[in-house]
Amino acid sequence: MTRTHPHFRLVYTEPRFGKPGNSKSLTMLLNGELSFAQIALPLTDTEYSKAKERGFSLEQVPVAIDAIVVFTHPDVYVPGLSVIQLQDIYKGKITNWKQVGGSDLPIVPFARPKVATLLHVLLGPEVDKVSPNVQYIRDYTECVRKVSSTPGGISFGGSGPILG
């Protein structure tokens, strides 16, 4: 970017209140605290409308592709999981590995908190239907540790943080 625009200087702006993240970045952008923001979700009609109400327009430009990586306890053997099966695990409709071709073992789902982007990506408008069996974990490191030490454990995350 600086080769093409040598006078451009990118400056990271820490939020004054709360933690950085998609919603915080977008809020700061809509409040005029940022010139642009990097977010991982598509903009909504509401966000486009808020910008218009405030006298400017938003343009979203894709710059990367991410993937969801699913990981299980090392002793879980299944031929594969579809996105629908993964959604059903996190909604509590599938509760035993036997239901998806594995052994007769209860599924122990882990996730980062509901506010995490990927849980919204996975469940979409049904994010409020998360099973009460889902155990919330603070970060990916703890999540990998819990899944690897919990028979029947499963979780997911972004390819960057999980694969490096």
C-alpha positions as CSV (number, residue, x, y, z in Angstrom):
1,M,0.0,0.0,0.0
2,T,2.8,2.4,0.9
3,R,4.6,1.8,-2.4
4,T,1.5,2.8,-4.4
5,H,0.6,5.6,-1.9
6,P,3.9,6.7,-0.3
7,H,2.3,9.5,1.8
8,F,-0.4,7.2,3.3
9,R,0.1,6.2,6.9
10,L,-2.0,3.5,8.4
11,V,-2.6,4.1,12.2
12,Y,-4.3,1.5,14.4
13,T,-6.9,3.1,16.7
14,E,-7.6,1.3,20.0
15,P,-11.3,1.6,21.1
16,R,-11.7,4.0,24.1
17,F,-14.2,1.6,25.6
18,G,-14.6,-2.1,25.3
19,K,-12.6,-4.7,23.3
20,P,-11.6,-4.4,19.7
21,G,-13.7,-6.5,17.3
22,N,-16.1,-6.5,14.4
23,S,-19.0,-4.7,16.0
24,K,-16.7,-2.2,17.9
25,S,-14.8,-1.4,14.6
26,L,-18.1,-0.8,12.8
27,T,-19.5,1.3,15.6
28,M,-16.3,3.5,15.6
29,L,-16.5,3.8,11.8
30,L,-20.2,4.8,11.9
31,N,-19.4,7.3,14.7
32,G,-16.7,9.0,12.6
33,E,-13.8,7.7,14.8
34,L,-12.2,5.7,11.9
35,S,-11.7,6.2,8.2
36,F,-12.1,2.5,7.5
37,A,-12.4,-0.7,9.4
38,Q,-11.5,-4.3,8.8
39,I,-14.4,-6.6,9.6
40,A,-15.1,-10.3,9.0
41,L,-18.8,-10.1,8.3
42,P,-20.9,-8.6,5.4
43,L,-22.4,-5.2,6.1
44,T,-26.1,-5.2,6.8
45,D,-28.8,-3.0,5.4
46,T,-29.1,-1.4,8.8
47,E,-25.4,-0.4,8.8
48,Y,-25.6,1.0,5.3
49,S,-28.7,3.0,6.4
50,K,-26.9,4.3,9.5
51,A,-24.1,5.6,7.4
52,K,-26.5,7.3,5.0
53,E,-28.3,8.9,7.9
54,R,-24.9,10.3,9.1
55,G,-24.1,11.7,5.7
56,F,-21.8,9.2,4.1
57,S,-21.8,5.9,2.3
58,L,-20.1,2.6,3.1
59,E,-18.3,0.4,0.6
60,Q,-17.2,-3.1,1.6
61,V,-14.2,-4.5,-0.3
62,P,-13.3,-8.2,0.2
63,V,-9.6,-8.6,0.8
64,A,-9.2,-12.1,2.1
65,I,-10.9,-15.4,2.5
66,D,-11.1,-17.2,5.8
67,A,-12.4,-20.7,6.6
68,I,-13.9,-22.4,9.6
69,V,-11.7,-25.2,11.0
70,V,-13.5,-27.9,13.0
71,F,-11.4,-30.0,15.4
72,T,-12.3,-32.8,17.7
73,H,-10.9,-34.9,20.5
74,P,-8.2,-37.3,18.9
75,D,-10.4,-40.4,19.6
76,V,-13.4,-39.1,17.7
77,Y,-13.7,-40.9,14.4
78,V,-16.4,-39.7,11.9
79,P,-16.4,-39.9,8.1
80,G,-17.0,-36.1,8.1
81,L,-19.5,-33.5,9.1
82,S,-21.7,-31.3,6.9
83,V,-22.3,-27.7,7.8
84,I,-25.9,-28.7,8.8
85,Q,-24.6,-31.4,11.1
86,L,-22.2,-28.9,12.7
87,Q,-25.1,-26.5,13.2
88,D,-27.2,-29.2,14.7
89,I,-24.5,-30.1,17.1
90,Y,-24.3,-26.5,18.3
91,K,-28.1,-26.2,18.5
92,G,-28.3,-29.5,20.5
93,K,-30.2,-31.5,17.9
94,I,-27.2,-33.9,17.5
95,T,-25.8,-34.9,20.9
96,N,-24.0,-38.2,20.3
97,W,-21.2,-39.1,17.8
98,K,-23.2,-42.2,16.9
99,Q,-25.8,-39.9,15.2
100,V,-23.1,-38.9,12.6
101,G,-21.4,-42.2,12.0
102,G,-19.1,-42.3,15.0
103,S,-19.0,-44.3,18.2
104,D,-21.6,-44.2,21.0
105,L,-20.1,-41.2,22.8
106,P,-21.7,-38.0,24.0
107,I,-20.7,-34.9,22.0
108,V,-19.2,-32.1,24.2
109,P,-19.3,-28.9,22.2
110,F,-17.0,-26.0,23.0
111,A,-17.1,-22.5,21.6
112,R,-15.9,-19.0,22.2
113,P,-18.6,-16.7,23.7
114,K,-21.8,-16.0,21.8
115,V,-20.5,-12.6,20.8
116,A,-17.7,-14.3,18.7
117,T,-18.1,-13.7,15.0
118,L,-17.8,-17.3,14.0
119,L,-20.7,-18.6,16.1
120,H,-22.8,-16.0,14.3
121,V,-21.4,-17.1,11.0
122,L,-22.1,-20.8,11.8
123,L,-25.7,-20.3,13.1
124,G,-26.7,-17.1,11.3
125,P,-30.1,-15.9,12.5
126,E,-30.4,-18.9,14.7
127,V,-27.5,-17.9,17.0
128,D,-30.0,-17.5,19.8
129,K,-30.7,-21.3,19.6
130,V,-27.4,-22.4,20.9
131,S,-27.6,-25.5,23.0
132,P,-27.2,-25.1,26.8
133,N,-24.7,-28.0,26.5
134,V,-22.2,-25.7,24.7
135,Q,-19.3,-24.8,27.0
136,Y,-17.9,-21.4,26.4
137,I,-14.1,-21.0,26.4
138,R,-12.1,-17.8,26.7
139,D,-9.8,-18.2,23.7
140,Y,-8.6,-20.6,21.0
141,T,-5.6,-21.9,23.0
142,E,-7.8,-22.9,25.9
143,C,-10.4,-24.3,23.5
144,V,-7.8,-26.6,21.8
145,R,-6.6,-27.8,25.2
146,K,-10.2,-28.5,26.5
147,V,-11.2,-30.4,23.3
148,S,-8.0,-32.5,23.3
149,S,-8.5,-33.5,26.9
150,T,-12.3,-34.1,26.8
151,P,-13.6,-37.3,25.2
152,G,-16.2,-36.5,22.7
153,G,-15.1,-32.8,22.5
154,I,-15.5,-30.6,19.4
155,S,-15.0,-27.0,18.6
156,F,-14.3,-24.7,15.6
157,G,-12.5,-21.5,14.8
158,G,-11.0,-19.4,12.1
159,S,-8.2,-20.9,10.1
160,G,-5.8,-18.2,11.0
161,P,-5.8,-18.6,14.7
162,I,-6.2,-22.4,14.6
163,L,-3.7,-23.3,11.9
164,G,-1.4,-20.4,12.3
